[in-house]
Amino acid sequence: MDSNNVIIANMAEPYELERMFRQEPEAFKKSFSYAWEQYPESQILAAWYARLHYKEKVHTEKASLFRKDFITMGILAILAGLMTRIIFQYVEQQAIAPINLVFGIFPFIAIYFVVNHFPKNKVINTLAASFLIAVLYLNRLPLEQSDSILLVYIHLPIFLWVVVGLAFTGNEYRKGSIRLAYLKFNGELGILYASMAISGMLLTAVTMQLFRFVGMDISQFYFKNVVVFGAAALAIVATYLVSRNLKLAKHIAPYLARIFSPLVLVTLLVYLITIIGVGKNPFLDRDFLLSFNGILLCVLAVTIFSITESGSEEKKNMSDYINCALLVLALIFDSVALSAIVFRLSSYGITPNRLAVLGVNILIWANLIWIMVAYIRFLRNKTSSVTIQNAVTTYLPIYGVWAAFVTFTFPFIFK
C-alpha cells in the first residue's frame, strides 16, 4: 500500500506535493490521511497536517470572539445612533452647530478600537481628553458663519480622524505599518459603508413609496428617527465588519485602486490641457482656485489609496509608474495653487481662508515631494516599497497638528 500512496512516494519532494495538492485537493486529502497514520513522525507530513486542519481550528477559536465582538459592536452601534439622534434634535433647534454630529460617530468608533486593542492608560487618557476638549471648545464658539468659524467646522473632523487613528494604532502608534493599516482600514470602510448606504437608500425609497400608497407621508419622521439613527449606527457596523476581515471590502479595494488610478491620471491630463487651452487663471479667479485645490486633494487621496493598496511587494508593476505619474501631476497642481495663493495674499492681504489654504498646500507640497522622491528611488531599485509607505504614514500626524492649529487658534487670531 505504501508504494501505491502518492503522498508517501513523494514525501521527499515538497514541490511535487504542492503540485498534487493544487491539482486535486480532495484526492490529496484522502491519500494524506493514510500517509499520516503510517508516518506520524514525519516533519513534512506534520507541516501538511497543520496546513490542512488549520482553518478548522481558527474557525472554532473565532466563534467565541465573534460573540464578544458582536455584542460590543451592537451596543456601540445603538449608542452611536441614539447620540446622533439627540444631537440632531439640538441641531434642528439651532442650539448647536451641525458639525456636532461627528461626536455621534467618531467617539464610538474610537471606543470600539479601545475595547478590542486594550491600549495603555496614557493612550486612553489622550483620547478622552481630545474628544472632551474638542466638544467643549466647539460649543463655546459663537453660532455664526464667519470665515474662521467655518474653517473650524472643516478642520475639526480631520483632527478627530487623526484621534481615531490613535485609538486604532493603540500602543503601536509609532509603527509605520500600523498607521498604514489604518489608512487601509479607512479605504475599506469607505467602500463597505457606501455599499451598505446604497442598500439603505433603496430600502428608504421603497418604504416611502409603500406608505404613500396608503396616503401617509412619513418622510420627516423616517428621516429623523431611522435615517439619522441608521447612518451613525451603520458606521460602527461597517467598522466591525472591516475589523473582522470581511473579504468583500478587502478584495474590492485593490481592484478599485488599479482601475481608478489610470482613469484619474488620464482625466486630469485632459483637464490640465483644457484649462491651458481656454486660458483659465487661478491667480485671478477665486472660485477656480478653490476647485483647483479640491482637485489636488482628490489626486492626493487617490494616490495615497493606491499606495496603501499596492502592498509591500518588491516587484514593480504598471501601477507603480501610474502612481508616480499621479504624484508628478499632483505636484504641478499644488505648485500652481501655491503660487496663486501667495499672489492673492500679497495682492489682497491676509484672510483666514487664504492662510488656511496656504498652510494646507505647503503641507501637501512637502508630503508629495517626500513620497515622489521615495517612489523614484524605488523605481530605480535603490530602496524598497516600505520607504514609500513610510513617507505616507510618517506624515499623517502633521496633518492632524495643522488641523488642530486651525481649529483651536484661528477663531482667536481672526476675531
Secondary structure, DSSP 4 states (H G I P E B T S, - for coil): -GGG-HHHHTTT-HHHHHHHHHH-HHHHHHHHHHHHHH-TT-HHHHHHHHHHHHHHHHHHHHHHHHHHHHHHHHHHHHHHHHHHHHHHHHHHTTSS-GGGGGGGTHHHHHHHHHHHH---HHHHHHHHHHHHHHHHHHTTS-S---HHHHHHHHHHHHHHHHHHHHHHHGGGTT-HHHHHHHHHHHHHHHHHHHHHHHHHHHHHHHHHHHHHHTT---HHHHIIIIIHHHHHHHHHHHHHHHHTT-HHHHHHHHHHHHHHHHHHHHHHHHHHHHHHHHT--TTT-HHHHHHHHHHHHHHHHHHHHHHHHSTT-SS--HHHHHHHHHHHHHHHHHHHHHHHHHHHHHHH---HHHHHHHHHHHHHHHHHHHHHHHHHHHHTTSS-HHHHHHHHHTTHHHHHHHHHHHHHHHHHH--
